Amino acid sequence: MHRKTWLYSNVALLTGLLLTTGCGQRPQKPDITDVPDIVHTVEEHGVAITLTLSPGMMDPRHDAILTLLTRYPAGLQIDFPNVEMAIEGFEVTAILSPPDATDQAGYQISETILRLTPIPGSHYRIAPMLFAITQNNDIEGETQYLITPAIRPPSHRLDDVDAASLTATPEPVYIPPTPAEIIRWALVSIALLLILLGGVFLASKLKRKMEVMRMSPAERARYELDQLLVKDLPAKGQFKEFYFAITGIIRTYIERQHGIRAPELTTPEFLEAAAKRPAFKPAVVERLQEFLESADLVKFAAWTPTQRAIQDTIETARNYLAEDETTFTEEKH
């Protein structure tokens, strides 16, 4: 009798240990004191299985405890089902399986304790469970089966909940961002800023390009010449690049203004074509010949021009653009 008392006291102790684990604090037993626990016992083939669900009515505000206690002779082998598979409408938040014990009569005691959290709005049910029973030494013996009944506990409706027990939603609490979040948002902000600046730069560049395309041939040539002089290629020793660029500006201007495909012609071919056009007076052709042939010396003969020669080349280009634009305008009107 003392051993049996000791056994049940240990079972109660293990149940208490379960209730103090899982959620980080000691859970309180549901305060539904007017509803008794649901207890079902099935006994057959010398095996007794007791299912206890506490409390007997489900309330989403409180957890429930399901205890499965099996008592069977030592000579039997029990194949236990997966209890979690039989749980419906609950979330299993803790499971405790104390070591098997033997009572004073020599029966084996096996216990499984589950902590169940009701899912609001669900239908709560413990489905029937099938236990298979065989003799330990009877390999070809007949298997006996034991089925527990289903448990359908009643549950509180929303109307049943006392309005005084409901708490108002607290005021929002500011949660400062973590260092990782600050870094992530800073990188995103920098990326967006770079994209914005890139868009502004491209838009301004496109706008300027459109403005250049709307210029007259002479205005466009003067703009291109100013852009070339900003690079200051002669000061960097890039004489050949400078002369290729400045003669290219003048040749492109002549093509736009007079329709001669000057960029594709050699200097002799261009001068021959220009001499046949009324717009190119002999004096103009002579100046262009001197301009282009001196540039060819730098471009193809590796001649290094003096600073004075470079300035003369620039002035010749500027004067030609100004004079030809004036002549072209007068002839047009």
C-alpha positions in Angstrom: 0.0 0.0 0.0 2.9 2.3 0.8 4.5 1.5 -2.5 1.3 2.3 -4.4 1.1 5.6 -2.5 4.7 6.3 -3.4 4.0 5.6 -7.1 1.1 7.9 -7.4 2.9 10.6 -5.5 5.7 10.4 -8.0 3.3 10.6 -10.8 1.8 13.7 -9.3 5.3 15.1 -8.9 6.1 14.5 -12.6 2.9 16.1 -13.6 3.9 19.1 -11.6 7.3 19.2 -13.3 5.5 19.3 -16.7 3.4 22.2 -15.6 6.5 24.2 -14.6 8.3 23.7 -18.0 7.7 24.7 -21.6 6.6 28.4 -21.4 9.3 29.8 -19.1 7.0 30.3 -16.2 4.8 28.3 -13.9 1.5 27.8 -15.6 -1.7 28.2 -13.6 -4.4 25.5 -13.7 -7.4 26.8 -15.7 -9.8 28.6 -13.5 -12.8 26.8 -14.7 -13.7 25.2 -11.3 -17.3 24.4 -12.0 -16.5 21.9 -14.9 -15.1 18.5 -13.8 -12.3 16.7 -15.7 -13.1 14.3 -18.5 -12.0 10.8 -17.6 -12.4 7.7 -19.7 -11.1 4.3 -18.7 -11.0 1.3 -21.0 -10.1 -2.1 -19.6 -9.8 -5.3 -21.6 -7.3 -8.3 -21.9 -5.8 -7.3 -18.5 -4.9 -3.9 -19.8 -6.4 -0.7 -18.3 -6.1 2.6 -20.2 -7.2 5.9 -18.6 -7.5 9.2 -20.5 -7.9 12.3 -18.4 -8.5 15.8 -19.9 -8.3 18.7 -17.5 -10.3 20.9 -17.4 -13.4 19.4 -18.9 -14.3 22.5 -20.9 -12.0 24.2 -23.3 -11.2 27.9 -23.0 -8.8 29.5 -25.5 -7.4 31.6 -22.6 -6.2 28.5 -20.8 -4.1 25.5 -21.6 -5.3 21.9 -21.0 -3.6 18.8 -19.7 -4.1 15.4 -21.3 -2.9 12.4 -19.3 -2.7 8.9 -20.8 -2.1 6.3 -18.1 -1.7 2.6 -19.1 -1.6 -0.3 -16.6 -0.8 -3.8 -17.9 0.7 -7.1 -16.8 4.5 -7.5 -17.1 4.1 -10.4 -19.6 2.4 -8.3 -22.2 3.9 -6.0 -24.9 2.0 -2.8 -25.7 2.4 -1.0 -29.0 1.4 2.6 -28.2 -0.1 4.9 -30.8 1.2 8.3 -31.7 -0.8 10.4 -29.3 -0.1 13.7 -31.1 -1.7 12.4 -34.3 -5.0 12.0 -32.3 -5.0 15.7 -31.2 -7.4 18.0 -33.1 -7.9 21.7 -32.5 -4.9 22.0 -30.1 -1.3 22.9 -30.3 0.9 20.4 -28.4 3.3 22.7 -26.5 4.9 20.2 -24.1 5.2 16.4 -23.7 6.4 14.5 -20.6 6.9 10.7 -20.6 8.1 9.6 -17.1 10.0 6.3 -16.9 7.8 3.2 -16.7 7.1 2.0 -13.1 5.8 -1.2 -11.5 3.1 -1.2 -8.9 2.7 -3.4 -5.9 0.8 -6.0 -7.9 3.5 -6.3 -10.5 1.7 -4.4 -13.2 3.6 -2.0 -15.5 2.6 1.6 -15.3 3.2 3.8 -18.4 2.2 7.4 -18.5 2.3 10.2 -21.1 1.4 13.8 -20.2 0.7 16.4 -22.9 0.2 20.1 -22.5 -2.4 21.4 -25.0 -3.0 25.0 -26.1 -6.5 25.4 -27.6 -6.5 27.1 -31.0 -9.3 29.7 -31.0 -12.3 28.9 -33.2 -11.4 25.3 -33.6 -13.3 22.1 -32.9 -11.6 20.3 -30.1 -11.3 16.5 -30.2 -9.1 13.6 -29.0 -9.6 11.0 -31.7 -9.8 7.2 -30.8 -6.4 5.6 -30.3 -5.6 1.9 -31.2 -3.4 -0.1 -28.8 -1.9 -3.5 -30.0 -1.4 -6.1 -27.3 0.8 -9.2 -27.6 2.5 -11.7 -25.3 6.2 -11.0 -24.9 7.3 -14.7 -25.6 4.5 -15.5 -28.0 6.0 -14.8 -31.5 3.1 -16.3 -33.5 0.5 -15.4 -30.9 -2.7 -13.6 -31.7 -2.6 -9.8 -31.4 -5.4 -8.2 -29.3 -6.5 -4.6 -29.8 -7.8 -2.0 -27.5 -9.5 1.2 -28.7 -10.0 4.3 -26.6 -13.2 6.4 -27.1 -13.1 9.8 -28.7 -13.2 12.8 -26.4 -15.1 15.9 -27.6 -14.8 18.5 -24.8 -17.2 21.4 -24.9 -15.8 24.9 -25.3 -16.5 28.4 -24.4 -18.2 30.6 -27.0 -17.2 34.2 -27.3 -20.5 35.2 -25.7 -19.5 33.1 -22.6 -16.4 35.1 -22.0 -16.8 37.8 -19.4 -16.2 41.2 -21.0 -14.4 42.3 -17.8 -11.7 39.7 -18.5 -10.9 41.2 -21.9 -8.0 43.7 -21.9 -7.6 46.7 -24.2 -4.9 46.7 -26.7 -1.9 48.5 -25.2 -0.4 51.7 -26.8 2.2 51.0 -29.4 5.7 50.8 -28.1 8.6 52.2 -30.1 11.2 49.5 -30.8 14.5 51.0 -31.9 16.1 49.5 -35.0 19.0 47.1 -34.6 22.5 48.1 -35.9 22.1 45.6 -38.8 18.8 47.3 -39.8 20.4 50.7 -39.6 23.3 49.6 -41.8 20.8 47.9 -44.3 18.6 51.0 -44.6 21.7 53.3 -44.9 23.0 51.1 -47.8 19.5 51.2 -49.4 19.4 55.0 -49.0 22.9 55.4 -50.5 21.9 53.2 -53.4 18.7 55.2 -54.0 20.7 58.4 -53.8 23.2 57.2 -56.4 20.4 56.0 -58.7 18.8 59.4 -58.3 22.1 61.3 -59.0 22.8 59.0 -62.0 19.3 59.7 -63.4 19.8 63.5 -63.0 23.2 63.2 -64.6 21.9 61.2 -67.6 18.9 63.5 -67.9 21.1 66.6 -68.0 23.5 64.9 -70.4 20.6 63.9 -72.7 19.1 67.4 -72.5 22.5 69.0 -73.4 22.9 66.5 -76.3 19.4 67.5 -77.6 20.4 71.2 -77.3 23.6 70.6 -79.3 21.6 68.7 -82.0 19.3 71.7 -82.4 22.3 74.1 -83.0 23.2 75.4 -86.4 26.3 73.7 -88.0 28.5 76.6 -87.0 27.2 76.8 -83.5 27.7 73.1 -83.0 31.3 73.2 -84.5 32.2 76.1 -82.1 30.7 74.1 -79.1 32.7 71.0 -80.1 35.9 73.1 -80.5 35.4 74.6 -77.0 35.0 71.1 -75.6 38.2 70.0 -77.3 40.2 73.0 -76.0 39.0 72.2 -72.4 40.8 68.8 -72.7 44.1 70.7 -73.3 45.6 67.8 -75.3 48.8 69.7 -76.5 49.8 70.3 -72.9 49.6 66.6 -72.3 51.8 65.9 -75.3 48.9 64.4 -77.3 49.5 66.4 -80.5 48.4 63.8 -82.9 45.1 63.3 -81.1 44.5 67.1 -81.0 45.0 67.6 -84.7 42.9 64.6 -85.6 40.1 66.1 -83.5 40.3 69.7 -84.7 40.4 68.8 -88.4 37.6 66.4 -87.8 35.5 69.2 -86.3 36.1 71.4 -89.4 35.5 68.5 -91.9 32.2 67.5 -90.1 31.1 71.2 -90.2 31.7 71.4 -93.9 29.7 68.2 -94.4 26.7 69.6 -92.4 26.8 73.0 -93.9 27.8 72.3 -97.5 27.0 68.7 -98.1 30.6 67.6 -99.0 31.5 64.3 -97.3 34.7 65.8 -96.0 35.3 63.3 -93.2 35.6 60.4 -95.7 38.0 62.1 -98.1 41.7 62.6 -98.1 43.0 66.1 -98.1 43.6 66.3 -101.9 40.2 64.7 -102.6 38.5 67.2 -100.3 40.3 70.2 -101.8 39.4 69.1 -105.3 35.7 68.7 -104.4 35.7 72.1 -102.6 37.2 73.9 -105.5 34.3 72.9 -107.6 31.8 74.5 -105.2 30.9 78.2 -105.6 30.8 78.6 -101.8 34.5 77.9 -101.6 36.4 80.9 -103.1 40.0 80.3 -104.1 41.2 82.2 -101.0 39.1 80.0 -98.7 40.4 76.8 -100.5 44.0 78.0 -100.1 43.5 78.6 -96.3 41.9 75.2 -95.9 44.7 73.6 -97.8 47.3 75.2 -95.5 45.2 74.2 -92.4 44.8 70.6 -93.5 48.3 70.0 -94.8 50.0 71.4 -91.7 47.7 69.1 -89.6 48.7 66.1 -91.9 52.3 66.7 -91.0 51.5 66.1 -87.3 49.0 63.3 -87.9 51.0 61.3 -90.4 54.6 62.6 -90.4 55.2 62.8 -86.6 56.0 66.5 -86.7 55.9 68.2 -83.3 54.2 71.5 -83.7 55.3 74.6 -81.7 53.0 76.4 -79.4 52.7 79.2 -82.0 51.7 76.7 -84.7 49.0 75.2 -82.4 47.6 78.7 -81.7 47.6 79.5 -85.4 45.7 76.3 -86.1 43.1 77.2 -83.4 42.7 80.7 -84.8 42.4 79.5 -88.4 39.6 77.1 -87.3 37.7 79.8 -85.4 38.1 82.4 -88.2 37.0 80.0 -90.9 33.8 79.0 -88.9 32.9 82.7 -88.3 33.6 83.8 -91.9 31.9 80.8 -93.6 28.8 81.2 -91.4 28.5 84.8 -92.3 29.0 84.1 -96.1 26.5 81.2 -95.9 23.9 83.4 -94.2 24.3 86.3 -96.6 24.0 84.0 -99.7 21.0 82.3 -98.2 19.2 85.6 -97.8 
